[in-house]
Amino acid sequence: MAKVDILIKGYNEEIKPDIFEKYASTTTLVRADGYNIVVDPGTHKSEKEYIEALKKLSLTIEDINYVFTTHEHLDHTRDIALFKNAEVIDRWGYHKGDEHRFFEDEEYEITPGIKRIVTEGHGINHCSLLVDTDEGVICVAGDVWWNEDFTPVIDPYATNQEDLEKSREKILKTADYVIPGHGGMVKVK
């Protein structure tokens, strides 16, 4: 079975309304069948944060062979380049250097127990990762929800709120736990 660990818990804070926000995505590690997948390496303060978090799990940056991005917003992708050995998996396929292999289906099994699903709404390129673990199915959901309290209900950045609601329903029917884009893991009620 796969293992899921939050490497760096994300956050979003409104400092001054409508002027300045401070945010970083939650970065998650998924391990199974020789896959070491970092999900959403965003806008964290330094490479040292990744090094220390991975070290606690007896891994290094060089051990990461895949980076999965839930969507292409900067706060979820900026630090991809730190993982030089990694192939990138996104909504559309696998990417390494100038080589690209594309997905044709809405759902794609990366390896047994780890599946990429399309979860549009926050963006047209949004996807999530479903992971079968001993504790149940964990969905690394990106910005389908932002925080542990599943806010905002209405996403001011959504490209299509109706599609976002459908994506939320899909996840809630499938997952036992959700890791939102900027918070810690939540048990689905």
Summary of the structure (lengths in Angstrom):
residues: 189
radius of gyration: 15.4
end to end distance: 22.9
largest distance: 45.3
contacts: 614
relative contact order: 0.17
helix: 19%
strand: 39%
